[in-house]
């Protein structure tokens, strides 16, 4: 099953490690530092200039961070909708 995370980007649900709200992450200095490292090490994919959530995946043994314009709540609802079939 795939999850649409913005623009023309879909990821496999089974690859998702976590979905986080960007505002919550930005309140922590540790999280801010970590996101800076992710960006500098090119471990991320920017889906849109507007970032509402960060989706962490494990793909081919590597962590990858997607910066999505879709809220973490909306993404989690999509996953629940797919899993329940409603």
Secondary structure, 3 states (H helix, E strand, C coil): CEEEEECCEEEEHHHEEEEEEHHHHHCCHHHHHHHHHHHHCCCEEECCCCCCEEEEEEECCEEEEEEECCCHHHHHHHHHHHHHCC
